Amino acid sequence: MLTTLDTIPEVARIDRVQTTIVDLPFRRLQKFARFEARNQSSLLIRINTSCGAEGIGEAIVPCGPWWSGDSIEAMQITIERYLAPALIGQNPYDIDRLMSELGGLVRDNRFAKAGVEMALMDLVGKLLDVPCQVLLGGMRRDACPVAWPIASGDAARDADEIEAMLASGRASAFKVKMGATRIRDDIVRIERLACAIDGRAGLRVDPNESWTEIEALGALSELARIGVELIEQPLERRAIDASARLAAKSPVPIMIDEGVQTEADTIEVVRKHAAHLISLKLMKAGGMRASKRMADIAEAAGIPLYLGTFLETSLGTAAGLHLGAGVGLLPLGGEIIGPMLLAEDIAANPVSYRNGAAQLPEGPGLGIELDEDRVRRFTRA
C-alpha cells in the first residue's frame, strides 16, 4: 500500500522549522576580485519532528549578494514566509517530493533551498542512523585535498601564510585571487608567490570573471611559464562560447564556476567544451542532490570536478565533503576551507584538516553538532 500523508507515523512528521542568522569573524582579511570581507554570515536552518529529532543546515553566500544576488536576509524571509510553512506536517523522508514542491512555490532561490535540503538530509540521516554520503550513493573517499586561498594582498604576509600552512599540513595547494589590479601587476605577484611555494604545493588562480577574452589570451603563456596548474572562471559567466575558445587554446586547465550553476548549464558546458574542469558548489546548485546530478553529467562526459567553497562553516563544509565522498573524478580536490578561515566556528566538532586534506566527519547525518553557546554569542540581534 502506498504511504500517504494520512498514514505517516506522527513521529516522522515535521512540526517546526526555525532560522537564525549568525555573524562570524574571519581570522584575517579575505579579498575577492572586486571587494574584501572581514566576516561571514550564515543562515542556520533547523528542522524538527515531533519525536524530537532535529536536522540542521545552513544557507550561505560568499560575504554578500555580489555573486548571485542572494543575501542572508532575503533568504531568511523566503524560508520563513514561503518554504517553512509548506514543510509543516510533511514526511521528511520524501526529500525529492518536498524539494520539487518547494520549487513550485518559489522560483530560483537555490541558495535558500540548498540550506533547507541540507537540514532535511541531516535529519533523515539521523533518523536512519546513516551518514549523508550513504543517501547520495556511498563513499569513494573519506578526505578531500584542499587549496588555501591567498588573498590578503600583502606579499610578505602571503609568504608567511604559505609557510605556516605548509608547516601545519592543513593544505596541499594554494589559490590566489586575481582581478583587483592590472593583469601585469597580478602576474608579477603570482610569480613571487610561486617562488615562495618553490614547487612544494600546487598553485591555482581565480580572476572571478574579471578578464576579457583578449586579456585572458595574453595571460595564458605567462601563467603556464610560472607553473600555475588551474585558472578558475577568468571570463564573465555568460561568455560560454568565449570560454570554449579559451579552453581550446589554453596550456593551463580552465575551470568554470559562475558559468555552471544548474544541470542545464552543465549540459551546455559539456556540449561546447567550455572548460577542462567544473566547480561543484552545493549552494549555487540548490543542494547536495542537484550537485550530484551535475557531477554525474560531467563525469559521463569525462570532465573532472572540483569542490568549491562559499566559505561555509563546518555544517556546509561537511555537506560538501559528503557530496565529494561519492564523486569519481576529483583530481585536484577542492578548496572547502571555510572552517579554517573562521576565527571561531559554530561546530562543537568542526571539520578537521590533516595531510593537506579536509576529513569527512563521522556519524549520522552531516556528522556535525553545534556549539550552542557560540551560536547564541554570534546570533544577530
N, C-alpha and C positions, 0 to 999 in steps of 0.2 A: 504493500500500500504506500502511495506517495505521502511524504510528510508535508503537511500544510501548516500554516501559521496557527491553526486551532489545535493541532496535535503536538506542537513543540513543547517539551517539558518546560515548566516555568523557570527552572534553573538555567536554561540555555538562552533566555531572552535578555536583550539589552534593556536596562532600565535607567541608565544615566550616561550622559556624555558631558564632560567638562573640559574647558580650555583655560590655559594660564600662559601669559607672556613672561618670559624671564630674560633679563638683560645681563649678559656675561662679558667680562673684560677679557681682552686678549693679553698675552704675555708681552707683546710688542706690536708696533705699528704694522699693519698689513696694507700694502699698496696694490692697487689694480691699475689698469691702463689709464683710467680717467679720474679716479678718486682714491682716497685712502680711508681706513677704518681702524678704530681702537677697541671696538667691542662688537659682539654678535648677539642678536636677539633670536630666541626660539619660541615657537608656539607649541606648548605641551598639550597633548590631547589624551584624555583618559576616558576609556570606555569600560563601563562596569555592567555586570549582570547581577540579578537578584540573589544569586548564590554567593556573592562576594568576590568573584573573580574580576580581575582588572587587567586590561591591556593598555599599554602606554606607547604613544608615538609622538613624533614631532614634525611640524611643518616649518621649513626654514628657507630663507633666501640669502644670497650672498651679500649680506650687510646693506640691504636696501633694495628698492624696486628697479634699479637700473638694468638688471639682467633680463627680467621677464615682464616687468610691470606689476608683479605681485608684491604685496607688502605684508608684514606680520599683522598689522592692524586690520587690513582688509580681509585677510584670511580668517582672522578670529570672528569677524562679523559674518562672513559667509558660512562658516561652520556652525556657529551658534544659532543663526537665524534660519538657515535653509537645510544644511546637511544633518545636523544633530537630531532635529525633530523627526526626520524620516527614518532614523535608526532605532528609535524607541519602540520596544516590543518585538524587535526583529531577532531572528536566529543568527548569531554571529558566525556560524559555520558556513553560511551561504555568501561567502565573500564575493564571488563572481556576480551573483544576482544583485547584491546590495550595491556594489560599485557601479553596475550598469544602471540601476535605478537612480543613484545619485547623479550619474552623468546626464540622465534625462531631466533632472531638476535644475542642475547648474551646468552651463556650458563652460568648457575650458577649466580654469582654476585648478590646474593639475597639481600645483604645489600643495594646496589645501587638501585635495583628495589624496595625495600621497601620504600626508600625515594621518588622515583618517584610516586609510588602508593599513598603514604601519601599525596603528593601535589594534586594528582587527586581527592582523596576522599575529601580533604578540599575544593577544587574548586567546585566539584559537590554539596557538602553540602551547600556552599554559594549560588550557582545558584538556588538551590531548597529551600533555607532558612530552612534547617533542620540540626540538628547535625549529626555527622558521625555515632553515635551509631544507629540512625534510619536506615542508609544504611546497617548496619550489622545485623539488625533484631530486634532492640529495646532494651529497658533498663530493667534490673532486679534490678540494684543498682546504686546509684549515688556517691558512695565513695568506696575506697579500703584500708583496713588496711595495714599499711606498716611497714617493719622492717628496722631499721637503721643499716648501716654497721659499725662495729667496726674494724678499720683497720690501726690505727696509729702505732701499735707495742709497744707503751709506756703504761705500766699498769696504772700509775697514771692518765695520760691524758685520757685513755679509761674510767676509773671510773668517772672522771669529766664529760666526754661526755655523759655517761649513765645518770647521774643525771640531766644534762642540758636538754636532750631530754625528759626524763620523766616529768620534771617540765613544759616544753613547751607544752606537749600534742601532739607533732607532729609525734610520732611513738608509736606503740603498741608492738613492739618486736625488737630484736637485732640479727644481723647475724655477725659472726666472720669468717674472712678468716683464713684458716689453710694451712699448707704445706710449709711455708717458713723456718720452723725449724723442729727439730726432733719431732715425734709424741708425745713422752713423755713430752717434753717441752711445746708443744701445749696444751696438756690436762691439765697440771698444770695451764697454762694461762686461759684456758676456765673455770676451776673450780674457779679461782679468780674472773673472770667476773661474773660467776653465783652467787657468794656471794655478789658482788656489786649490781646485779639486785634484789636479795633476793625475788624472786617469784613475783615481780611486773610486769613483762613482759616476753614474750616468748624468748627463746634463741635458735638460729639456727647456724649451722656451714657449711662452704664451703671449702673443701680442693682443689678445682679447679683441679681435675684429678690427684692429686699428690701421691695418695696411691696405693700400690699393694693390691691385694685381701687379702693376709695374714695380711698385716698391718691393713687393714680396719677391718677384723675379730677380731683382737686383741684390737681394739679401741672401738668397739661397746658397750661392757658392761660398760666400764668406762664412756662413753658419756651418756649412759642411766642412770647411777647412778647419774651423775651430774644434769640431768634434761633437756638435750638437746632434743628439740622437732622435729628436722629435720636435716638430713645430705644431703647436695647437692653435687652431682657428685663427689663421693670420688675416683672413678676409671677412667682410661683412656676411652675416649669417644667411642672407638670401642669395648670395652670389654663388650658387651651386655650380653653374656652368664654369665660372671663373676658377672655382676651387678644383674642378676636374682638369682644367687646362694646367693649373699649377701643379697638381699631383702628378700629372703625366711627365712634367719636366723636372721635378724636384729630386735632387740627390739625397734629400733628408725626408723621412716619412712625414706626411701631413696627417694630422688628426683633426677630425671635425667634432665640434662640441655644440655651440649655439645653433649650428645649422641642422642638427638632427635631434628632435625632441619627441617624436612620435614614431609609431610603426610605419606610417606612410612616408615620413621623412627618411627613415632607414631604407625603405624600398627605393626611393629616388636616388639616394647616395649610392646604393649598390648598382642601380641601372646606369648611372652616369659615371661610375668610377671616380667619385668626387673626393675620396680620401683613402689613405692607407690604413687608418685605424678609426674607430668610433668610440667616443667617450660616453660611458653609461653614467647617468645620474638619476637616481630614482625620483627625485623631486621634479625634475623637468618632464619626466615621462609620465608622472601620475601615480607612481608606486613601484613596488618590487615586481609585481606580476607583469605590468606593462614593460618594465625594463627587461625582464626575462624574455618577453616576446621579441623585443628589439634585438636582444642578444642572439636569439635563435635565427632571426632573419639574417643578421650579419654573418654569423658562423656558417650558415648554409651557403653563403657566397664566398666564404673563405676570408672574411675581413676580421682581423683581430680586434679585441675590445680593451677598454681601459676603464678602471673605476675612478671616476672623477669625484669632486667634492664641492659642496657649498659651505664648507666649514661647519659641519654639523657637530652636535655634542656626541657623547658616546651612544646615545639612542640611535640617531640617524646613521652614525658610523657603523654600528653593529648591523643595522639593516642592510647597509651596503656590503658588508662582509658576508652576510648570509646570501645575498644575491651573487656575489663573486665566488662563493664557495662552489657553485654549480656551473659556472661559465667555463667553456672549454678553452677558447683562445684568449689568453690573458698574458702575453709575453712580457709586457713591461709593468704589470701590476697596476698601480694607480697612485693616487695621492690623497687617500682618505685619512687626513692628518688633523682634522678638527680638534679632537681631544688634546693633542699635543700643543696646539696653538692657544687654547684657552688657559687663562690664569687659574681658573677653577672650573672643573666640570661639575655637572649636577648628578653624576652617577656615583653610587656607593662603590661600585666595582667597575671603574672605567676600562675602556678598551686598552689593552696593553700592547706595547711595541718592543720587539726584540729581534735581533738578527736582521735588521733592516726591513722588518715587515710588521703589519698590523695583524694581531692574532684574533681568530674567530672566537667570540665568547662561548662559553659552555652553558648548558642549562636550557630549560624550556622557553619557548617564545624567542625574543631577542637575546635573552640571557643577561639583561641589564636591569639592575634595581636602582631606583632613585635615592639620592641622599635628600630626604625631605627637609632637613634643616637648611641645606643650601638652596633648595627650591624656594623655600619661604624667604630666605635672605635676598635672593635675586629677583623675586617676583615684582613686576612693575606695579607701582601703586595706582 
